[in-house]
Amino acid sequence: MTNLLEVPPEWVTLRAKTPEGQPVVVLVDRAIATTVPYEVFTLQVAIAVQLGETRDGLPAEPDKANLRTLEQGMVDLAAGEARLVAVMTLEGVREWVFYARTTEWCKPFVEAGLSVRYAEDPTFSGLLELAGG
């Protein structure tokens, strides 16, 4: 079985609308979504941050660089322990979804006051739902 961390990424962007007509943007790593499940990486970790006030609930242009820096920090801390598989933005929230074998790497985000949630998801059903599968 292939290791989750060794699969080359294949990011795709999915767009939808909330029932209220607000945009929903989801980036999904299709390379993972089409080859799940992966042993050991059975913890779904979701880290979310509230965005600044915008009309459409998507990040304002000046906030995008900070969000990229935050995302890179997450990926760097997760190295070897988790893989970023999806990024979802809607209704003023950006959420990064990882599949992990541990949660120790998340502590700095908890301490920084970000929303960090964990759930056992050995079948990767959360990712498959985001990917429309």
C-alpha positions, -999 to 999 in steps of 0.1 A, spaced: 0 0 0 13 35 -9 21 59 19 -3 89 20 27 112 22 43 99 -9 14 104 -34 20 134 -57 -7 160 -52 -33 168 -78 -53 198 -67 -87 206 -82 -110 235 -74 -147 229 -68 -172 257 -67 -208 257 -53 -232 281 -36 -248 279 -1 -286 278 0 -284 316 6 -264 320 -27 -230 327 -11 -200 312 -28 -183 280 -16 -148 272 -28 -132 239 -20 -97 228 -31 -94 190 -30 -64 168 -36 -79 145 -61 -49 122 -60 -58 113 -24 -96 114 -29 -94 88 -56 -70 64 -38 -83 63 -2 -82 48 23 -47 49 37 -37 29 68 -23 48 98 -35 82 86 -70 77 100 -75 110 120 -92 138 102 -79 171 115 -98 203 106 -82 237 114 -104 267 108 -99 305 110 -125 333 108 -119 356 79 -122 393 80 -155 408 70 -163 405 33 -195 407 13 -193 373 -2 -177 354 27 -144 348 8 -111 363 18 -104 399 10 -74 405 -13 -52 419 15 -58 388 37 -47 362 11 -10 365 17 -15 359 55 -37 329 47 -10 314 24 16 320 52 -7 303 78 -13 274 54 24 269 48 30 269 85 4 242 89 19 221 61 54 226 76 44 215 111 24 186 97 54 173 78 57 135 83 26 133 105 -3 145 83 -12 155 48 -33 185 37 -61 171 15 -87 199 12 -92 236 18 -127 249 21 -138 286 22 -174 297 28 -194 321 49 -163 339 63 -144 308 74 -114 290 58 -109 255 69 -79 232 62 -85 195 63 -57 171 70 -55 133 75 -30 125 102 -15 98 123 -9 121 153 -22 154 166 9 167 184 18 190 155 -15 208 159 -7 222 194 6 256 182 -27 262 163 -48 253 194 -25 276 215 -30 304 189 -68 302 194 -77 286 161 -105 261 159 -89 226 157 -112 195 156 -102 159 154 -123 129 143 -115 93 135 -122 88 98 -105 56 87 -126 54 55 -119 90 46 -156 97 43 -151 133 51 -128 138 22 -150 119 -1 -179 140 8 -160 172 1 -148 158 -32 -184 150 -42 -178 112 -40 
